[in-house]
Amino acid sequence: MKTLHSSDHLEVTIEWLGEQALLPGRRYDLKLGDQQVSASVSRLKYRLDGHNGQSAARTLSAGESAVCNLALSSPIKFQAFELNSSHGSFTLHHSDTGKLLGRGTIFHGLHRASNLHWQFLEVDKQARARLKRQKPCVLWFSGFSGSGKSTIANIVEKKLNQAGKHSYILDGDNIRHGLNRDLGFTDADRIENIRRVAETAKLLVDAGLIVISSFISPFKAERSMARSLFDDNEFIEVFIDSSLEQCERHDPKGLYAKARRGELKNFTGIDSVYEAPAHAEIHIQTKNQSAEQAADAILAYLKLELSQA
């Protein structure tokens, strides 16, 4: 038997079986023998069409196959499928339900995976937090456009600043002027948008800051992915619960009106889904709370959490 290889980045073929499309960047559970890791498509290279046909694709629908690069949460042992079918084939499953979504075969590991190593740094998150005299965390706001996320986030940060706390707001519109200026509003782009923001928030928390992330963040799977990046009690989900009708009436930027006229595609709540948080740590109901009251409720929760740390 040939030696098994180990890698956390693979080139594979995937046959998709799920009712909902495969989306690059979304995390799925990969199973190969007794191994199970989290996996996401980092690059969908091309779709396989019929006999040796190829075409560009950004997503995969049920029954379609594609050659992809697959990023794993940790290395797995494998062989190329052509050498060993049992060590070179895998299945993909829904991260919450375990439902089978796809199956695939491995071509080879990507060399860059074995050339990267985590660099140990002597000054760590705890040292930075001690210097700032605070417990770093992320307040992860989620809600419809126009629900008041940015307004409430701004009040929260202003009060944190007045209390001598070190904080930073990651705002949905502002981020798209720079870091995420290359992304649109398709489901795949929204997933990548949140992935980048979550990784940025993680770096800022590692720097010892209280981070306020203010994005629509419409998909449960990506909010779960973001939460998984942080230590226990560092990720505080804040659901800014304002009905679609309220947001449309408010509509300060005129975006809902444009979406209703068909001038904006993939607009959350109109022609793109919003999956409301079911178990957010903080639930703000804007019909019953002013922005100031909402900010005070968030700070009261934060003070309680920090006092118990």
N, C-alpha and C positions, 0 to 999 in steps of 0.2 A: 504494500500500500504506500502510495506517495505521501510525503510530508504535508500536513495541513498548513495552510497559510493563515495569517492573522492580519486583519485590517478593520478600520472603522469607516472606510470609504470604498465603495465598490462600483464597478460598471456592471449593469445587470440588464436583463430583459424582464419586463413586467407585463403580465396579462391582467387587466383590470376587470373585476367582477361586481364591484359595488354599484348600488343604485345611484349614489351621488358621485360626481366626477372625482378622480384623483387630482389633487391640487399640489403642485410643488411647494415645499416649505411646510406643509401640514404633517404633523407627526402621526405615525401609525406604529403598531407593534409588529415587529418582524420575528418570526419563529423559524429556526433552523435546527432540527433535531431537538435536543433539550436546551438549546440556547434561545433566549428571548431578550431583545433590545428594542429601544425606540429608534425609529427610522423615518427619514423624510427624503423626498426627491430633491436633490440640490440642483440638478440640471436634467430637464427632459430633452434629450438630444434629438430624437426624431421618432415619429410614429411609424409602425410597420404596416404597410398596406398591401395585402394580397401577396403574390409571389415575388419576393425580393423588392417590393415597392417601398418607398420611404416618403414621408411628408413632414413638414414642420408642424408642431403642436405645442400648445401651452398647458393643456389638460388632457386627461384620458376619460372617455366614457365607457360604460359597461360593454365588454366584448372587444375592446380595443387593446392593442399591445404596443409597447414602445421600448426603445433602448434608453436607459437613464443612468445617471450617476446617483448613488444612494448614500446619504450620510447617516451614520449610526451613532448612537449615544455612547457606545463603547465597542471595542474591537470584538469580532467573532472569529472562530476557527472555521475554515472552509477550504474547498478545492473547486477548481473550475468545473462547471457542470459536464463538459465534454470528457473530463477525466474521471469524475465520480458523481453520478447523479444524486446520490443521497446526501453528500456533503456539499453539493453545488446547487441545491434547490431550496426554496423558502416559501413561506406564506406571509401575507400581510393581513392584519386584523385591526378592527376598530379599537382604539385605546381604552374606551369606556366599556363597551358591550362585549368585546372579544369576537364580534361577528367577522367571518371571513370576507375580505374585500378584494384580495388579489393573490396571485402566485407568481413566482419568478425564478429565473435561473441566473447564475453568476458567471460572468466572463472572467474577471480578474479583479484584484485589489488595485487601488490607485496609489501610486508610489508616494505621492505627497503626504499620505496619511502616516507613513512610517518615518517621515523626515521631520515631523513636528513634535515638539516636546514642551510641556508646561514649564515655564521658568519660575523657579522659587524666588520670592521676594521677601526680604526680612521685615519690611514695614507692611503690616497686614491691616485688614479691615478693622479689627479690634483696636489696634494702635491709633488709627486715624479717628475712630469714634471717640476714644478716650480724649484725644486732643481737642475735639469739638464738644465734649461733654454731652453727648446725645447718643441714642440708639438709632442707627440708620435703618430705613425701611422705604418701601414704595407704597404710596396711595394710588391705586390703579383705578381711575375713574372710567366708567363705561355708561353710555347712554346715547340716545338719538342726537343728531345734529340739531342745535337750537334748544337743547334741554337745560342748558345753563352750566355745563361742565367747566368751560373756561372762566366764566364769571366767578363761580364758587371756588375753583382752584386758585384764582388770583387773590381772593379774600383770605383763603387758608394760608397761602404763602406770605401775604402781607402780615398776618398775625404771627406766624412763625418767626418772621424776620424781626418783628417788634419784641418778641420774647427771647431774642438772641440765638435762635436756631439757624443752622446752616441748611438751606434747602435749594431745590431747583425744579422748575416746571418744564416738563416735556410736553409741548402743545402740538396738537394734531396739525393745525395749519402751518405753524412755524417750522416744524420738522420737514414739511414738504417743500419749503423754500430752499432747503440745503441738502441734508443727508438723504432724504427720500424724494428728491425732485424728479428722479427718473421713473417713479412709480405712478401708475394710474389708479383706477378704482374697480378693476375686475376683482373677482374673488382671489385669484392668484396673487395679484398685486397687494391686496389688503392683507393677505397672510404674510407676505414678505415685509410689508410696512410694520406690522406688529412684531414680527421676529426681530427686526433691526431695533425697534424701540425697546423691546424687552431686554435685548443684550446691552443697549446703551444704559437703560435703567439699572441693570445689574452692575455695570462699571461704576455708576454714580453712587450706588449703595455701597460698593466696595471702597469708594473714596470717603465714606462716612457721612453721606448726605441723606436728608429726608427728601425723597423724590416724589413729585406729583406728576403722574402720567395722565394726560387729558386727551383721550382718543375715543372715537365711537366704539372701537374694539368690538365689532358685532358678533364674532364667532366664539362660541364656547370653547372649541378645541384650542384656539390660539390663546385665550385667557388662561386655560389650564396649562398650556405650554409655558406661558410667561411665569405663572406661579411656580412651576417646577424648577425654575432657575434660582429660586431664592431659598434661604434657610427658613426654618419654622418661624412663624410670626413676623417675618419681614415683608410679606406680601399682603396688603390690606385692600381688598376689592371694595370699591365704592360705586354702588349702582345709583346713578342719577335718574330716577324714575319719573319721567315726564311722558305723558301719552303722545302718540303721533299727532293727534288732533291739537293738543296744546302747542306742540312744536311747530305745526303748520301755521297756526294762528300767530305765533310769535315771529317766526321766519325772518330774523333781522337781516340776513344776507340775500333774501329772495330766492334761496336755493330750492325750496319745495315747489314754489311756483314754476321755476324753470324745469324741474323734474316732471311735474304734472303736464307741462307742455311738450315733454319729450326732448327738451334741450340738454338735459343731463341724464346720462345713462348710468346704470348700476348705483342708484342713489338709495341709501339705506332707508328702509321703511316704505319705499315706493316700488322699486323693481329689484331690490336686493334685501335679503333677509336680515333681521336683527334677532339674535338669540339672547333673550333677557337672562341675566344672572339669576339663578335660583337660590343660591346660598352666599350672597355677598356679606362680608363682615359688616358693612354699613349700607343701609338702605335709605336713601333720601327720596321722599315723595314731594316733588316740587309744588303740587297743588295745595299742600298743607304747610309748607315751609318756605320762607323767603331765602334768598341766597345767603344773607347774613346768618340766619338761624341754621341753615344747612352747614355752613362753615363752622359754626360753634359746635354743632353735633359731631362733626368729623374731628375737631380738635379735642373734644371731650373724650371721644373714643381713643384717640391717639395718646392723650395724657394717661389714660387708664392703662393702655398697653405698655407704654414706656415705663410706668411706675412698677409694673409687674415683671419687667425684664430683669 
